[in-house]
Amino acid sequence: MTPTLVREHLPHAGPALRVDRGARARDWSEIQERMLVPLYEAVYERLGVGSGTRLLGLGCGSGLALLMAASRGAALTGVETRSPERLALARQRLTPEAGGTRAGNGTRAADSTRLVAGPPGDPADAQRPPYNLVTAFEPIGCLAGDAEGLGELLAAATPLAERGAPVVLVGWGPPERCATSSVLRVATRLADPLRAAGSWRPALRDDLEEVAQRAGLRPDGSGRVACPFGYAGVDSALKGLLSTGLFDAAVSATDRAQVDKEVTEALHPYRRTDGTVWMPNVFRYLIARVT
């Protein structure tokens, strides 16, 4: 069966970009999402996520980070406003129809999980206690305007959290510590006429602190975590990287074949003799408190 193609519109991006959203979501879930597992583990360990945690996950995607928190016994609400296809995959992982997963206290993740396709205020329930942890695990500092989008989510989310609750923000590390930066520069170069419309940019040192300040949050510690991007081969790397959306402006400015060709060339230094692709990266997280 031929997959249904839909159009994604990028502001001021010229021709519309045709995207198979279902395939992209599957590529994200099966290939790319796991690259940040070391980050999720480090944050959960540092904050002692467990049976007493009431977690609000912003931009929860296909739910891997939620699944890991559920295995520790946390009660979860996941919010995904941009990709209903990723959210559908999260529901498959975490809802009763899919059987859920066993949490640390023996209950199913599905029993204490809510997934919402809307802004953070939608799942608010006056009978439930406020959240004591908010996570925004999708890294910022790589797309023009991504910090502003996160700020809007935080403005809706922080009133739902208790005073002093930690809010976790995540960003790319310094470009010199992220091998993938050299590949992502392809997106910037090809999309140069559209640079203000969603192309990649190098992360800045104070990206996370600026977002926290604008959201009225109080910084309370940070850390860096090694998150290498490893792929079975170049084809897998292409699918995973393009599933992030970071190359959309480049595809709109040129075409998919041109982007595939130039990304493949940029991946060459990271190919191993067995054909796998390995790119060391460092990601940074900031813990900020609700005031």
N, C-alpha and C positions, 0 to 999 in steps of 0.2 A: 504494500500500500504506500502510495506517495505521501510523505509527511506534509501536513498543512503548513504553509508559509504565511507568516504575518509580517506586517511592517512596523518597525520601531522608528520613531522620529526623534532625531537629535536636534536640539535648538540650533538654528542657523547652520545646519549641517549639509545643505545642498540636497542631493538626491536621497530618497528614503532608503534605508537599509533593510533588506529582506532577511529575516531571521527565523529559523525554525526554533521557536522558544522551547518546545518540549525536548528536542535533542540537546539544546544548550543546557537546560536544567539537568538532564541526565549526565552530561559531560561534567558539569560542576559537581554533582553528587558522587559520581563514580570515580572521578579523577582528581579534581582540584581541591575540593573541600577538605580532604584529609591532610593537606599540606600544613595546616595550622594546628593540628592536634597537639604538638608540643606546647604551643602557646596556651591552648585551653587547659591542658593539664597543669601548667605552671601557675596560672591564675587561680584555678580551683583549689590547688594545694595551698597556695599562699593565703587565700581567704577562708580556708576551712569549709568549703562547700559540703553540705551534708543534709541530714534529715530535717534540720531546722531552717534550711535555706528556702526562701520564697523568691524565686528568680524571675526577672523580666528580661527576656532576650530580644533586643532590637535588631531587626534585619536578620532574623534567625535562619533564613535560607532553607536548605533542605534538612536542617535539624540535627546535624552531627554534634554540635556543641551542646544542644539540649539533651541529646541522648546520653552524652557523657555525664552531664550533671544529674540526670535521672538515675544513672547507675550508682550515684553517691547518695541517693535518697531525696534529692531536692524536689520541691513542688515548682512547677514551671508554667510560665506563660510565654509563648513565642509570638512575635509580631513580625509580619513580612508584608510590606506595602508595595514592593516593586515587582515581584515575580510570583504570580499565582502558581506557576509551574513548579518552582522550588518548594513552595508551601505544600502543594499536593504531595510531593515526595516526602516532606516532613510528616505529613499525616499518615502516610503509609508506614513510616517507621514508628510512630508514637501513639497512634489511635487504637481504640479497642478492636476495630475490625482487623487491624494488622497484628493484634496480639500484644503490642507494646513490648517493653523490655523490663526485666526485673530490676527494681531499684534496690538500694542498699538495705532497705528495711523489709524487703521481701514482697512489696507491692509492685504492681505493674506501673511503668512510667505513664501509661495511658490513664491510670486512675487519678493522677494528680497533674495532668498536663492540659493546657488550653492553647490552641493555635488559632491565630486571628489574622485575617487578611484586611488589615486596616490600621489606623493610627493607634498609638499606645492607650489612649483613653477608652477605646471600644471594649476591652475586656475588664475594665474596672468594675468591681462588685463591692457595694457598700458593706456587705456582710463578711467580706474577706479582709484579713489583716493586710496592711501595706507591704509592699515588697521590701526585702532587706538586701537585695543585690540587683543591680541593673548592669547588663553587659551589652556592649556594642562591638562585636568582634570583627566586623568587616573593616579592614584597614583603611584609614583615610590617609591623605597626604600623597595621593598618586593621580587624582583627577581634579581638574579645575572645577571648583564649586562643591566638592564632596563634603568639605567641612560645614558649609552652610546647610546642606541637607541633613547632616547629623545633628546640627544645632536645633533644627525644627523638631526632630524626633525627641531630643532631650527635653525640650520645652514642654512637650506633651507627657513625657515619661516621669520626670522627677517629682511632680506633684503626687504621683502614685506611690512613691517610696517613702519610707520612714526617715526621719531626721538622722543624719549620720550614716545612712546606708552608703556603701561603696558603689561607685559607678565606674565601670572599666571601659576605657577608650583605647583603641589600638591603632597603630600607624606603622608604616614601613620604616625600617631603620635607615641609617645613612646610605646613600647610593654606593659608596665604596665598600660597604659591608654586605651589599645585596647583589649577587651575581645576576639576578633576573633584571636588574635595572638596565643592563646593557641590551637586553632583548626588548624591554619596554620602550627604550628610546626609539625603536623602529616606529612605534605608534605615534610618537611626537613628530618625527621627521616626515612621515607620510601624511599626517593630518595637519601640518603646519598652518595651512589657511584656516583651519577649524580649531585652532588651539584653545580658544575660549569655550568650545562646545564639547568638552568631555574627553580630550586627549590627555595622555599621561604627563605628569610633571614630577621632577625629583621631590622627595619628601624634605620638609624643612624641620629644623631642630625643635621649634616650639609649636608645631602644628597642634599637638594634643593639648598643651597648656592653654593655647588661645581658645580652643573650643570649650574647654572647661571654664575658663574665665567668663566667656560670653554666656554660658549656661548658668552662671552663678554657683558653680561647684568649687569646692576647696581641695586643691591637690594634696594628696597624702601618700606619696610614694610612687615609684615606677620601677620598671625592670625591662630587661632585654632577653629575648629567647631566640635561640637558633632554630629556624624552620626551613630546612633545605627543601627545595622542590625537586622531587625525583620522579621520573617517568620511565615507562617500559621502553619507549622509543620516541622518535621524532613525531610520529603521527599522534601518539598519546599526548605529547607535550603541546602540539598545536591545538588539539581539542581542549585540553585543560586551560591553556592560557587564553584562548579566544572565548571560553565560557565565562571569563571574568567580566567581559564587557569593556576592558581597557583598550581594545583595538577597534571598537565600533566606529569611532571617528575616522580612523585610518582606512577602514573598509569603505566607508561612505565617500571619502576623498579620492580613493583609487578604485580597487576592487578586491574581492576575496583572494583571487589567484595571486595578485601582486603581494598582498600581505602574507599569505602562506609562504611564498617564495622568499621574501626578505626575512621573515621570522625564522624559517628553516636555516638560512645562512647565519643568522645571529646565534642560533643554537649550536652551531658547529663546534665552538671551543669547549662546550660542556658535554659533548658526546663521549662516552667511554668506549673502550675497545669492544665491549659486548653489545653495543648499540643502545644502551640506556643513556638517559640524559640526567645529569646531576648538577644542580645549581645551589650552592650555599647561600642562605639569606639570614638576616637578623631582623626580627620585628620587635617593636617597642610597645609596651603597654603603660598606661597611666591609671592609677587609682585615685579617684576624686570623690569627695564626700558631699552628700546632700546637706545643704545648710538650712 
